[in-house]
Each structure stands twice: as structure tokens, then as C-alpha cells.
Amino acid sequence: MKSKAGWMLCIILLAGSCRVPKDVTYFQGIDKISRQQWEAMKQTYNTTICADDMLSINVSSQDPTVVAPFNPPAYGYYPQGEKNMDQSVQNIYSYLVDQEGNINFPLLGQVHLADLTMHEANRKLQSLIVTYVPDALVNVQIINYKVGIFGEVARTNMYTIPNSRISILDLIAMAGDLTINANRKNILLIRDNEGVKEHVRLDITDPNIMASPYYYLKQNDMVYVEPNRAKIKNANFSSAQQYTLTIVSTIMTGVNVISTIILAITSQASK
């Protein structure tokens, strides 16, 4: 009878272990989203330049000699610690956007670029350079665009993004996905808006996250993935509790051994 009950318990435990916890699955209910709902989720995001951005600016023309004054020789600036930065930008001359949103550009002097998209910055610089070079083309890129992720992820890190565009899902993929202990319904995003800290909670089990204004990240965003209840509960076991559990287990083992010896002696005596 005891053997039968034991087998039943094992079957129940195995069945439970085969179930996927609901809080672990991403994009729950995504198959029920209509085409109209998908259309409503469409959004575009263009990165804007802000203070402390490091810009690479290349000016080109049919005659390279006429744009040479706008393309100073590279001095090999490479932000310390940016191990995964695109190797092609290591030797590009860079311009730091100051706290007022300006850069110092050759011949032009101070140029205000803060709050402009890459396309708008290209057009603004081109309109200023055209006085000197009528056929000039300008290409502006942010080379220190960084976002960070830590907590319950496979690889905690600060990541440099070469194309200046990344979503929360892209970042999670770069970090090697969330661990099984991650709380997927309460991911914390911390953002710095011109010195003012802002935070928001994101739920990646909900497909509507793709319509969130925080779906695309901004430079210097930090993402924290907190542990789920199961891990927090396990972490709450103090050393004293663990010690008590060990003592109780030892006592029960001792009692079991003594009982076995007594039963053996009694059985031998009865013979």
C-alpha cells in the first residue's frame, strides 16, 4: 500500500515538473492579437543627440581635398571599457556634445546638435558646410551609445550599440536571455532625462509591450531584472534556519537508526 502511494506521489511530482509556469512564458496571448491591433502597435523611434554623446562626423565630397579641413586626422579615441564597440570606429575623430548641447566643429565653431536626430544633424551641418563645399555630404553617428542590464540575466553588462537603435527585447537577447528565476512581469527601466531620473515597469509576458513608448531604449538606459518570488523565498532562509533544519534532520536520522537497531535486537531475541 505504501509502495503504491509512493508511486502516485512520484507521478504527481513529475506531472507538475512538466508544466511550464505561466510567469515564464513571453508574449502570452500573442496569437489572439488581430491585424488591427498589430497596426495600432506600429511605432517609429529615432535616436536624438544629447549631452555627453560622442559623435563621429564624416564630411565627403567628389574632391576629398576640399573637405579635408572638416575631417581632422584621427587620434584614436576609444572609450575605456567599451570592449564590444565596433572596431571600425576606434580610429575615427570624435566630438563630445557638451552640457549645452554643442560641439566644436572645424571652421564652423560651436554648433548646437542636442535634441536632433541623426538625419536632422546631417542636414544642419550640411547646410552650414555648403558655403565652403557645395556638394558636401555629412554622416553623423553616435559612437558611445550605451545601455546596461543587470539582475536575473545570463550576462550582466553595459553594451555599446553601433546602430543607435535597440529595443528591450534586443537587449535581453544580447544579455543571453533572462534566467528561470527572473520576474518577467516587473522589469525596471531607469532613464536619465537631462539629469532627471525616470523609471517605469515593463511586463514582457504581455505582447502589448511592443506598443509601449519604452519599448525602444535610449542611450544610458539601465534595465534591472528582479528575482521572482520563488528565488526571494529561498533567499529568505537564514543561516540559523538552515542550521536548525540540519539539526532536526540529524536527530531524525539518529532516531531512525536507533529504532532499526532496537527492532533488529528484538527480532533476534524472539527467535
Sequence and secondary structure as in RCSB ss.txt:
>XXXX:A:sequence
MKSKAGWMLCIILLAGSCRVPKDVTYFQGIDKISRQQWEAMKQTYNTTICADDMLSINVSSQDPTVVAPFNPPAY
GYYPQGEKNMDQSVQNIYSYLVDQEGNINFPLLGQVHLADLTMHEANRKLQSLIVTYVPDALVNVQIINYKVGIF
GEVARTNMYTIPNSRISILDLIAMAGDLTINANRKNILLIRDNEGVKEHVRLDITDPNIMASPYYYLKQNDMVYV
EPNRAKIKNANFSSAQQYTLTIVSTIMTGVNVISTIILAITSQASK
>XXXX:A:secstr
 HHHHHHHHHHHHHHHHHS  GGG SSTTGGG  HHHHHHT      B  TT EEEEEEE SSGGGGGGGS    
    TT TTS GGGTTS EEE  TTSEEEETTTEEEE TT BHHHHHHHHHHHHTTT TT EEEEEES  EEEEE
ESBSS EEEE TTS  BHHHHHHHTT B TTB TT EEEEEEETTEEEEEEE TTSGGGGGSTTSB  TT EEEE
 B HHHHHHHT  HHHHHHHHHHHHHHHHHHHHHHHHHHHHHHHH 
